[in-house]
Amino acid sequence: MKILSITSGYPDKEYRVKKIFAHEQNKEFQKQGCEINVINLGATTNITENFEGIDVLKVKKSGNNLLKIFKNIQLIKKHLKSKKFNLVLFNGLAANQYFYLKYFKSITRKTAIIVHGTDGMLEKSWLKNYLKRRFLKKVDYIFPVSHYTDTLVAHLEKRTDKSAKKSKVVYNGINPSKFSDVLNISKEELKKEFGIKKETFVILTVCDLIERKGIDILIKAVAHFSKKNKDFLHIIIGKGDKKASLIEQAKQLNIIENIKFIDYIEKDEELVKYYKLADVYSMLSKTTYNKPATEGFGISYIEASYLGVPVIGGNNGGTTTAVQHNFTGFLVDPYSEQSYKDVSNYLNLLKNNREEYNRLSKNGIFMVEKEFTWKKNVEKILKLIKS
């Protein structure tokens, strides 16, 4: 099957993080015998490059500028040279995609879109909402990444019985091979490698340091946890506009010595070591409506679960798919004034109850292997398209 993947960002040699999940999904399409081409509509320059065996055409971001869109379509036509595809797969929903859709439908048998979360929310602009609805009406398949995201899409598109038939939830996934190097290494060995005492209880967070991720609540929870536990380390990996205030908050709560901020880890083989050495993974995502933003799924939770690390998340958005309460971890209400105490109580439970810890750990591994891999994701998409 020949597939053209359309994104608004794609990893490259300089910045590997941007839309890395789209690349991992495309690599799985390749493994299953598909021919993949990628067009990145959100680039800063027009250039063609090959990233880890996949050809990518970078096209300058157009916004809703019709002249720029017309020029981009001419560039894409020249690049593809009348090539035909079995599927054009849009990875993410944007209003301006509607203006590209007529051309892409002319070179493919089927069109589909993966909706991730925030992109499926209603916006303040009636024009953007209208264009998104038109786009969703014209594509053949809609693949929300969680049941929560599917609800967002249903609200956005004003779903009918007819339109409901083409919307199929297809979970995001992980690539198990990404973790193969650490599966047989113990937490103790990795803690020793990073200069952490084996008795130290490690809490991990990996995300953008922005308001919506709820890291301020988590730091408050860790401070509450520290009243009974002195030997712990909270590792926070990520960058964002809230970093300075989070550092100041940790200082005010007298736990700055127990928190390690890391801006960015380039290599996956290094990042997965932090997942494996962690005792708990936590991120308390919230949904905001002004400006619209949400956690449509939460891949970092299932990455932790795959390595047997219990997770703590916010009880809203797609997190409720990635974290199964009392099965792979715990969900708390990030809007509650008592949420930090709830997190602290769960941290105490996981530190002191080994039987409960092991139960959640085993369940997490089982759940991810059964439902949340890119192999499962791609198999479902191909089955739906072929049928």
VEXDREN-2710 file (C-alpha; in Angstrom, 1 decimal):
% VEXDREN-2710
k/r/px/py/pz
1/MET/0.0/0.0/0.0
2/LYS/1.3/3.5/-0.9
3/ILE/0.7/6.1/1.8
4/LEU/1.2/9.8/1.8
5/SER/1.5/11.2/5.4
6/ILE/0.6/14.9/5.9
7/THR/1.9/16.5/9.1
8/SER/2.3/20.0/10.5
9/GLY/5.8/19.0/11.9
10/TYR/8.2/16.2/11.6
11/PRO/11.4/15.2/13.4
12/ASP/14.8/15.9/11.7
13/LYS/18.4/15.7/12.6
14/GLU/18.3/19.0/14.4
15/TYR/15.1/18.5/16.4
16/ARG/14.1/14.9/16.9
17/VAL/11.2/15.6/19.3
18/LYS/8.7/17.4/17.0
19/LYS/5.9/14.9/16.1
20/ILE/8.2/11.9/16.8
21/PHE/5.1/9.8/17.3
22/ALA/4.1/10.4/13.6
23/HIS/7.6/9.1/12.5
24/GLU/7.3/6.0/14.7
25/GLN/3.9/5.3/13.2
26/ASN/5.3/5.7/9.7
27/LYS/8.2/3.4/10.5
28/GLU/5.7/0.7/11.5
29/PHE/3.8/1.3/8.2
30/GLN/7.1/0.5/6.5
31/LYS/7.6/-2.7/8.6
32/GLN/4.2/-3.9/7.4
33/GLY/5.1/-3.4/3.7
34/CYS/3.8/0.0/3.0
35/GLU/5.6/2.7/0.9
36/ILE/5.6/5.9/2.8
37/ASN/6.1/9.5/1.7
38/VAL/5.8/12.5/4.1
39/ILE/4.9/16.1/3.5
40/ASN/5.5/18.5/6.4
41/LEU/3.2/21.5/5.9
42/GLY/4.6/23.3/9.0
43/ALA/8.2/23.8/8.0
44/THR/10.3/27.0/8.0
45/THR/11.8/26.4/4.6
46/ASN/11.2/24.4/1.4
47/ILE/13.5/21.4/1.3
48/THR/13.5/17.7/0.7
49/GLU/15.4/15.4/3.1
50/ASN/15.5/11.8/4.2
51/PHE/15.0/11.1/7.9
52/GLU/15.8/7.5/9.0
53/GLY/14.8/6.0/5.6
54/ILE/11.6/8.1/5.0
55/ASP/11.5/10.8/2.3
56/VAL/10.2/14.1/3.7
57/LEU/9.2/17.2/1.7
58/LYS/9.3/20.2/4.0
59/VAL/6.9/23.0/2.9
60/LYS/6.8/26.5/4.3
61/LYS/4.0/27.1/6.7
62/SER/1.1/28.8/4.9
63/GLY/-1.5/29.5/7.6
64/ASN/-4.8/30.4/5.8
65/ASN/-3.0/32.5/3.2
66/LEU/-4.5/31.3/-0.1
67/LEU/-1.6/32.5/-2.2
68/LYS/0.9/30.6/-0.1
69/ILE/-1.3/27.6/-0.2
70/PHE/-1.6/27.7/-4.0
71/LYS/2.2/28.0/-4.2
72/ASN/2.6/25.1/-1.8
73/ILE/0.3/22.9/-3.9
74/GLN/2.3/23.6/-7.0
75/LEU/5.5/22.7/-5.1
76/ILE/3.9/19.4/-3.9
77/LYS/2.7/18.6/-7.4
78/LYS/6.2/19.0/-8.8
79/HIS/7.7/16.9/-6.0
80/LEU/5.2/14.0/-6.4
81/LYS/5.3/14.0/-10.2
82/SER/1.8/12.6/-10.7
83/LYS/2.3/9.8/-8.2
84/LYS/-0.8/8.1/-7.0
85/PHE/-1.5/6.7/-3.4
86/ASN/-3.8/4.3/-1.8
87/LEU/-4.2/6.5/1.3
88/VAL/-3.5/10.1/2.2
89/LEU/-3.3/10.2/6.0
90/PHE/-3.4/13.6/7.7
91/ASN/-1.7/13.5/11.1
92/GLY/-3.5/16.2/13.0
93/LEU/-6.5/18.5/12.2
94/ALA/-5.9/22.1/11.1
95/ALA/-8.4/24.5/9.4
96/ASN/-6.1/25.3/6.4
97/GLN/-6.0/21.6/5.4
98/TYR/-9.4/22.1/3.8
99/PHE/-7.7/24.1/1.0
100/TYR/-5.3/21.3/0.3
101/LEU/-7.9/18.5/0.4
102/LYS/-9.2/18.8/-3.1
103/TYR/-5.8/18.2/-4.6
104/PHE/-4.9/15.4/-2.2
105/LYS/-8.2/13.6/-3.0
106/SER/-7.3/13.7/-6.7
107/ILE/-4.2/11.6/-6.1
108/THR/-5.5/8.9/-3.7
109/ARG/-8.2/6.3/-3.3
110/LYS/-8.9/7.1/0.4
111/THR/-8.3/10.0/2.7
112/ALA/-8.1/9.8/6.5
113/ILE/-7.2/12.0/9.5
114/ILE/-5.8/11.2/12.9
115/VAL/-7.2/13.7/15.5
116/HIS/-5.0/14.0/18.6
117/GLY/-7.0/16.1/21.1
118/THR/-6.5/19.9/21.1
119/ASP/-6.9/19.9/17.3
120/GLY/-10.4/18.4/17.7
121/MET/-11.6/21.2/20.1
122/LEU/-13.9/24.0/19.1
123/GLU/-12.0/27.3/18.6
124/LYS/-13.1/30.9/19.1
125/SER/-12.9/31.5/15.3
126/TRP/-16.2/30.5/13.6
127/LEU/-14.2/30.4/10.3
128/LYS/-11.7/27.8/11.6
129/ASN/-14.5/25.7/13.1
130/TYR/-16.4/25.9/9.8
131/LEU/-13.3/24.8/7.8
132/LYS/-12.6/22.0/10.2
133/ARG/-16.1/20.7/9.8
134/ARG/-15.9/20.9/6.0
135/PHE/-12.7/19.0/6.1
136/LEU/-14.1/16.3/8.4
137/LYS/-17.1/15.9/6.2
138/LYS/-15.0/15.4/3.1
139/VAL/-12.5/12.8/4.4
140/ASP/-13.3/9.1/4.2
141/TYR/-12.1/8.1/7.7
142/ILE/-11.6/9.9/11.0
143/PHE/-9.2/8.2/13.6
144/PRO/-9.4/9.9/17.0
145/VAL/-6.6/8.6/19.3
146/SER/-8.9/8.1/22.3
147/HIS/-12.6/7.9/23.2
148/TYR/-12.3/11.3/24.8
149/THR/-10.9/12.7/21.5
150/ASP/-13.7/11.1/19.6
151/THR/-16.2/13.0/21.8
152/LEU/-14.4/16.2/21.0
153/VAL/-14.6/15.5/17.3
154/ALA/-18.3/14.5/17.5
155/HIS/-19.0/17.9/19.2
156/LEU/-16.9/19.8/16.6
157/GLU/-18.4/18.2/13.5
158/LYS/-22.0/18.1/14.9
159/ARG/-22.0/14.4/14.4
160/THR/-24.9/12.6/12.8
161/ASP/-25.7/8.9/12.5
162/LYS/-24.2/9.0/9.0
163/SER/-21.0/10.7/9.9
164/ALA/-20.5/8.5/13.0
165/LYS/-19.8/5.5/10.8
166/LYS/-16.5/6.8/9.5
167/SER/-15.1/7.7/12.9
168/LYS/-13.0/4.9/14.4
169/VAL/-11.0/5.2/17.6
170/VAL/-7.4/4.0/17.0
171/TYR/-5.1/4.3/20.1
172/ASN/-1.7/5.9/19.9
173/GLY/1.1/3.5/20.7
174/ILE/4.8/2.9/21.5
175/ASN/7.6/1.1/19.7
176/PRO/8.7/-1.7/22.0
177/SER/12.2/-1.9/20.3
178/LYS/12.8/1.6/21.7
179/PHE/13.0/0.1/25.2
180/SER/14.9/-3.1/24.4
181/ASP/18.2/-1.9/25.7
182/VAL/16.9/-1.3/29.2
183/LEU/14.5/-4.3/29.7
184/ASN/17.2/-6.5/31.3
185/ILE/18.8/-3.7/33.3
186/SER/17.7/-3.3/36.9
187/LYS/16.6/0.0/38.5
188/GLU/19.5/-0.4/41.0
189/GLU/22.0/-0.6/38.1
190/LEU/20.6/2.5/36.4
191/LYS/20.4/4.5/39.6
192/LYS/24.0/3.7/40.2
193/GLU/24.9/4.8/36.7
194/PHE/23.2/8.2/37.3
195/GLY/24.7/8.6/40.8
196/ILE/21.4/8.0/42.6
197/LYS/21.3/5.9/45.8
198/LYS/19.4/2.6/45.3
199/GLU/17.1/3.5/48.3
200/THR/16.1/6.8/46.8
201/PHE/12.5/6.9/45.7
202/VAL/12.4/8.5/42.2
203/ILE/9.4/10.3/40.7
204/LEU/9.6/11.1/37.0
205/THR/7.8/13.7/34.8
206/VAL/8.5/14.2/31.1
207/CYS/6.5/17.0/29.4
208/ASP/6.5/20.6/28.2
209/LEU/6.7/22.9/31.3
210/ILE/3.5/24.8/30.6
211/GLU/0.5/25.6/32.7
212/ARG/-1.8/22.9/31.4
213/LYS/0.6/20.0/32.5
214/GLY/-0.1/20.7/36.2
215/ILE/3.5/20.4/37.3
216/ASP/2.9/23.1/40.0
217/ILE/0.4/20.8/41.6
218/LEU/2.8/17.9/41.4
219/ILE/5.6/19.9/43.1
220/LYS/3.2/20.9/45.9
221/ALA/2.3/17.2/46.2
222/VAL/6.0/16.2/46.4
223/ALA/6.5/18.8/49.1
224/HIS/3.6/17.3/51.1
225/PHE/5.1/13.8/50.5
226/SER/8.5/15.1/51.8
227/LYS/7.0/15.5/55.3
228/LYS/7.2/11.8/55.8
229/ASN/9.9/10.9/53.2
230/LYS/13.3/12.6/53.0
231/ASP/15.1/10.3/50.6
232/PHE/13.4/11.0/47.2
233/LEU/14.2/12.6/43.9
234/HIS/11.8/14.2/41.5
235/ILE/13.2/14.3/37.9
236/ILE/11.5/16.8/35.6
237/ILE/12.5/16.6/31.9
238/GLY/11.2/19.3/29.6
239/LYS/11.3/22.9/28.7
240/GLY/8.7/25.6/28.7
241/ASP/7.6/29.1/29.9
242/LYS/6.8/27.8/33.4
243/LYS/10.3/26.5/34.3
244/ALA/11.5/29.6/36.2
245/SER/8.3/29.7/38.3
246/LEU/8.5/26.0/39.0
247/ILE/12.1/26.3/40.2
248/GLU/11.1/29.2/42.4
249/GLN/8.1/27.2/43.8
250/ALA/10.5/24.3/44.7
251/LYS/12.8/26.8/46.5
252/GLN/9.9/28.3/48.5
253/LEU/8.7/24.8/49.5
254/ASN/12.3/23.9/50.5
255/ILE/12.5/20.9/48.2
256/ILE/14.8/22.3/45.5
257/GLU/17.5/19.8/46.5
258/ASN/15.1/17.0/45.8
259/ILE/14.2/18.1/42.3
260/LYS/16.4/17.8/39.2
261/PHE/15.4/19.8/36.1
262/ILE/16.6/18.5/32.7
263/ASP/15.8/20.6/29.6
264/TYR/16.1/18.0/26.9
265/ILE/17.5/14.5/26.3
266/GLU/18.3/14.0/22.6
267/LYS/18.8/10.3/22.4
268/ASP/16.0/7.8/23.1
269/GLU/18.3/5.3/24.6
270/GLU/19.2/7.8/27.3
271/LEU/15.6/8.9/27.9
272/VAL/14.3/5.4/28.4
273/LYS/16.9/4.9/31.1
274/TYR/15.1/7.6/33.2
275/TYR/11.8/5.8/32.7
276/LYS/13.3/2.5/33.8
277/LEU/15.0/3.8/36.9
278/ALA/11.9/5.7/38.0
279/ASP/9.6/4.3/40.8
280/VAL/6.6/6.4/39.7
281/TYR/5.7/8.5/36.7
282/SER/3.4/11.4/37.2
283/MET/1.9/14.3/35.1
284/LEU/-1.4/16.1/36.1
285/SER/-2.7/17.3/32.8
286/LYS/-5.7/19.6/32.7
287/THR/-8.0/20.7/29.9
288/THR/-8.3/24.4/29.2
289/TYR/-10.9/26.2/27.0
290/ASN/-9.5/29.6/26.7
291/LYS/-7.2/29.0/24.8
292/PRO/-8.4/25.5/23.9
293/ALA/-5.8/22.8/24.9
294/THR/-6.1/19.3/26.2
295/GLU/-4.3/16.0/26.6
296/GLY/-5.8/13.9/23.8
297/PHE/-4.0/10.7/24.8
298/GLY/-0.7/10.8/26.8
299/ILE/2.0/8.6/25.3
300/SER/4.4/9.3/28.2
301/TYR/2.1/7.4/30.5
302/ILE/2.1/4.2/28.5
303/GLU/5.9/4.5/27.9
304/ALA/6.2/4.3/31.7
305/SER/3.6/1.6/32.0
306/TYR/5.5/-0.6/29.5
307/LEU/8.5/-0.5/31.7
308/GLY/6.4/-1.5/34.8
309/VAL/6.3/2.0/36.3
310/PRO/3.0/2.9/38.0
311/VAL/1.5/6.2/36.8
312/ILE/-0.4/9.1/38.3
313/GLY/-2.4/11.4/36.1
314/GLY/-5.2/13.9/35.9
315/ASN/-8.7/12.4/35.6
316/ASN/-9.7/14.3/32.5
317/GLY/-9.0/14.2/28.7
318/GLY/-7.3/11.3/27.0
319/THR/-5.3/10.6/30.2
320/THR/-8.3/8.4/31.2
321/THR/-7.4/6.1/28.4
322/ALA/-3.7/6.0/28.9
323/VAL/-4.0/5.6/32.7
324/GLN/-6.5/3.0/34.0
325/HIS/-7.4/4.0/37.6
326/ASN/-6.5/1.4/40.2
327/PHE/-5.2/-0.9/37.4
328/THR/-2.1/0.7/36.0
329/GLY/-1.9/3.6/38.4
330/PHE/-4.2/6.3/39.8
331/LEU/-6.2/9.3/38.5
332/VAL/-6.7/12.5/40.6
333/ASP/-8.8/15.6/40.0
334/PRO/-6.3/18.3/39.1
335/TYR/-8.9/21.0/39.6
336/SER/-9.5/20.0/43.2
337/GLU/-7.9/22.0/46.0
338/GLN/-7.0/18.7/47.6
339/SER/-5.4/17.2/44.5
340/TYR/-1.9/17.6/45.8
341/LYS/-2.8/15.6/49.0
342/ASP/-4.3/12.9/46.8
343/VAL/-1.1/12.6/44.8
344/SER/1.0/12.6/48.0
345/ASN/-1.1/9.8/49.4
346/TYR/-0.7/7.7/46.3
347/LEU/3.1/8.3/46.4
348/ASN/3.2/7.1/50.0
349/LEU/1.1/4.0/49.0
350/LEU/3.4/3.1/46.1
351/LYS/6.5/3.6/48.3
352/ASN/5.4/1.5/51.2
353/ASN/3.1/-1.2/49.7
354/ARG/5.2/-3.5/47.6
355/GLU/2.3/-5.8/46.8
356/GLU/0.2/-3.0/45.4
357/TYR/3.2/-1.6/43.5
358/ASN/3.9/-4.9/41.8
359/ARG/0.2/-5.4/40.9
360/LEU/0.0/-2.1/39.1
361/SER/3.4/-2.7/37.5
362/LYS/2.4/-6.0/36.0
363/ASN/-1.0/-4.6/34.9
364/GLY/0.7/-1.7/33.1
365/ILE/3.0/-4.0/31.1
366/PHE/0.1/-6.3/30.2
367/MET/-2.1/-3.4/29.1
368/VAL/0.4/-1.7/26.8
369/GLU/1.5/-5.0/25.2
370/LYS/-2.1/-5.9/24.5
371/GLU/-3.5/-2.6/23.2
372/PHE/-1.0/0.3/22.9
373/THR/1.7/-0.4/20.3
374/TRP/2.3/1.1/16.9
375/LYS/1.9/-2.4/15.5
376/LYS/-1.6/-2.6/16.8
377/ASN/-2.3/1.0/15.7
378/VAL/-1.1/0.4/12.1
379/GLU/-2.8/-3.0/11.8
380/LYS/-6.2/-1.5/12.7
381/ILE/-5.8/1.4/10.2
382/LEU/-4.8/-0.9/7.4
383/LYS/-7.6/-3.3/8.1
384/LEU/-10.1/-0.4/8.1
385/ILE/-8.8/1.0/4.8
386/LYS/-8.6/-2.3/3.0
387/SER/-12.1/-3.2/4.1
END
